[in-house]
Amino acid sequence: MELTEEDVLEILRLIEESDFEFFRLRSGDLNLTVSKKGYVPAGLDGPAAGASVPAQAPPPRPAAEPLAPEPEGETGGMAGVEPAALPEEAVQREGLTPITAPMVGTFYLAPEPGADPFVEVGARVDADATVGLVEVMKVFTSIPAGTTGTIAEVVAANAQFVQKGEILFFISPDDTP
């Protein structure tokens, strides 16, 4: 039995509403692992078998248009795709807080092709504001700013393959508690 995208989204919705912290489904070639709040059971070193998909999934997009353009020359899939190396100076910025990728996947600056980016340099954001998306297996996860402040630098490019923990933005946090 092959699962559709709608089936996977329904599974994610059910897991989100459940008390489960970790869920793994293996069906044929499909290996789906869902972890709430970064929970990984004892004995596993990170997501076993592919991507760990947060239980909170954004609403499905219209089927007529992809969410964001594929990188030029990309033939689909992530095999052979190397993450972009960050320059040494991008790792630390005095007084700035990094916003990092919550998982491995393709990073998008805008909600759909041709749309304005979620944020640009100089934009004021609240901690819960969406600053970008990461796509894994056609499931899109919103990336919150995590800190109230002003976007100081956009480090990652649109449609760039990113690793978990890779810096996407730097934010200048508000000084007020």
C-alpha positions as CSV (number, residue, x, y, z in Angstrom):
1,M,0.0,0.0,0.0
2,E,1.4,3.4,-1.0
3,L,0.7,6.4,1.2
4,T,-0.3,9.7,-0.4
5,E,0.8,13.2,0.7
6,E,-2.7,13.5,2.3
7,D,-2.2,10.3,4.2
8,V,1.1,11.5,5.6
9,L,-0.5,14.8,6.6
10,E,-3.3,13.0,8.3
11,I,-0.8,10.8,10.2
12,L,1.0,14.0,11.3
13,R,-2.3,15.5,12.5
14,L,-3.2,12.4,14.5
15,I,0.3,12.2,16.1
16,E,0.1,15.9,17.0
17,E,-3.2,15.3,18.8
18,S,-1.9,12.2,20.6
19,D,0.2,11.8,23.7
20,F,2.9,10.1,21.7
21,E,6.4,11.8,21.7
22,F,7.9,9.6,18.9
23,F,6.4,7.6,16.0
24,R,8.0,5.5,13.3
25,L,6.1,4.0,10.3
26,R,7.7,1.6,7.9
27,S,5.7,0.6,4.8
28,G,7.6,-0.7,1.8
29,D,10.2,1.9,0.8
30,L,8.6,4.6,3.0
31,N,10.2,5.1,6.4
32,L,8.5,8.0,8.3
33,T,9.8,9.1,11.6
34,V,8.0,11.8,13.7
35,S,9.4,13.3,16.8
36,K,7.8,15.9,19.0
37,K,10.0,18.7,20.5
38,G,13.2,16.9,19.4
39,Y,12.4,13.8,21.4
40,V,14.6,10.8,20.3
41,P,14.1,7.5,22.2
42,A,17.1,6.0,24.0
43,G,19.4,4.1,21.7
44,L,18.9,6.3,18.6
45,D,21.4,8.8,17.6
46,G,19.3,11.4,15.8
47,P,16.6,10.7,13.3
48,A,16.9,7.1,12.3
49,A,16.1,6.4,8.7
50,G,15.8,9.7,7.1
51,A,14.1,12.9,8.1
52,S,12.5,13.7,11.5
53,V,9.3,15.6,10.7
54,P,7.8,17.8,13.4
55,A,4.2,16.9,14.3
56,Q,3.1,20.5,13.5
57,A,2.7,20.7,9.8
58,P,1.6,23.8,7.9
59,P,-1.6,23.7,5.9
60,P,-1.4,21.9,2.5
61,R,-0.6,24.2,-0.4
62,P,-2.6,24.3,-3.7
63,A,-1.6,21.4,-5.9
64,A,-1.4,23.6,-9.0
65,E,1.7,25.4,-8.0
66,P,4.8,24.3,-6.2
67,L,5.6,26.2,-3.0
68,A,9.0,27.4,-4.1
69,P,11.1,27.0,-7.3
70,E,13.5,24.2,-7.6
71,P,17.2,25.2,-7.7
72,E,18.5,25.6,-11.3
73,G,20.0,22.3,-12.5
74,E,18.3,20.3,-9.8
75,T,16.9,17.0,-11.0
76,G,14.8,16.3,-7.9
77,G,15.7,14.4,-4.8
78,M,18.5,15.3,-2.4
79,A,21.1,12.7,-3.5
80,G,24.4,14.3,-4.2
81,V,23.3,17.7,-3.0
82,E,26.0,19.3,-0.8
83,P,25.0,21.9,1.8
84,A,26.5,25.3,1.2
85,A,29.5,26.0,3.3
86,L,29.2,28.9,5.7
87,P,32.1,31.3,5.8
88,E,34.0,31.3,9.1
89,E,32.7,34.8,10.0
90,A,29.1,33.7,9.7
91,V,29.4,31.4,12.7
92,Q,29.5,34.1,15.4
93,R,28.3,37.6,15.3
94,E,28.8,39.7,18.5
95,G,25.4,40.8,19.9
96,L,23.4,38.9,17.3
97,T,21.4,35.7,17.8
98,P,21.4,33.0,15.1
99,I,18.2,31.5,13.7
100,T,19.0,28.0,12.7
101,A,17.5,25.2,10.6
102,P,15.3,22.9,12.7
103,M,16.1,19.9,10.4
104,V,17.8,18.8,7.2
105,G,15.8,20.0,4.1
106,T,15.4,22.6,1.5
107,F,15.1,26.2,2.9
108,Y,12.7,28.7,1.4
109,L,12.5,32.4,2.1
110,A,9.0,32.9,0.7
111,P,5.7,31.0,1.1
112,E,5.4,30.4,-2.7
113,P,7.2,31.3,-5.9
114,G,7.0,34.9,-6.8
115,A,5.8,35.9,-3.3
116,D,7.6,38.4,-1.1
117,P,10.0,36.9,1.4
118,F,8.7,36.3,4.9
119,V,11.4,38.7,6.2
120,E,14.2,41.0,4.9
121,V,17.1,42.7,6.6
122,G,15.8,45.4,8.9
123,A,12.4,43.7,9.4
124,R,11.2,43.8,13.1
125,V,9.9,40.4,14.2
126,D,8.2,38.8,17.2
127,A,9.6,35.6,18.6
128,D,6.7,33.6,17.0
129,A,7.0,35.2,13.5
130,T,7.6,32.9,10.6
131,V,10.9,33.8,8.9
132,G,11.1,30.9,6.4
133,L,10.2,27.3,5.6
134,V,12.1,24.0,5.5
135,E,10.7,21.3,3.2
136,V,11.3,17.6,3.8
137,M,9.5,14.9,1.8
138,K,6.9,17.5,0.6
139,V,6.1,18.5,4.2
140,F,6.8,22.2,4.9
141,T,7.8,23.3,8.4
142,S,7.6,27.0,9.5
143,I,10.7,28.4,11.1
144,P,9.9,30.9,13.9
145,A,12.3,33.8,14.7
146,G,12.6,32.5,18.3
147,T,13.6,36.0,19.5
148,T,11.9,39.4,19.3
149,G,14.1,41.8,17.4
150,T,15.3,43.0,14.0
151,I,16.6,40.8,11.2
152,A,20.3,41.7,10.8
153,E,21.4,39.3,8.1
154,V,20.0,36.7,5.8
155,V,22.7,33.9,5.6
156,A,20.9,31.1,3.6
157,A,19.8,31.5,0.0
158,N,16.3,30.6,-1.2
159,A,15.9,26.9,-2.2
160,Q,19.3,26.1,-0.5
161,F,19.7,22.6,1.0
162,V,20.4,23.1,4.7
163,Q,21.6,20.9,7.6
164,K,20.0,20.8,11.0
165,G,21.5,23.6,13.1
166,E,22.8,25.5,10.1
167,I,22.5,29.3,10.5
168,L,19.8,30.8,8.3
169,F,19.6,34.3,9.8
170,F,21.1,36.6,12.4
171,I,18.7,38.6,14.5
172,S,19.5,41.6,16.7
173,P,17.5,40.9,19.8
174,D,15.5,43.6,21.6
175,D,17.3,44.8,24.8
176,T,14.0,44.9,26.8
177,P,13.2,41.8,28.9
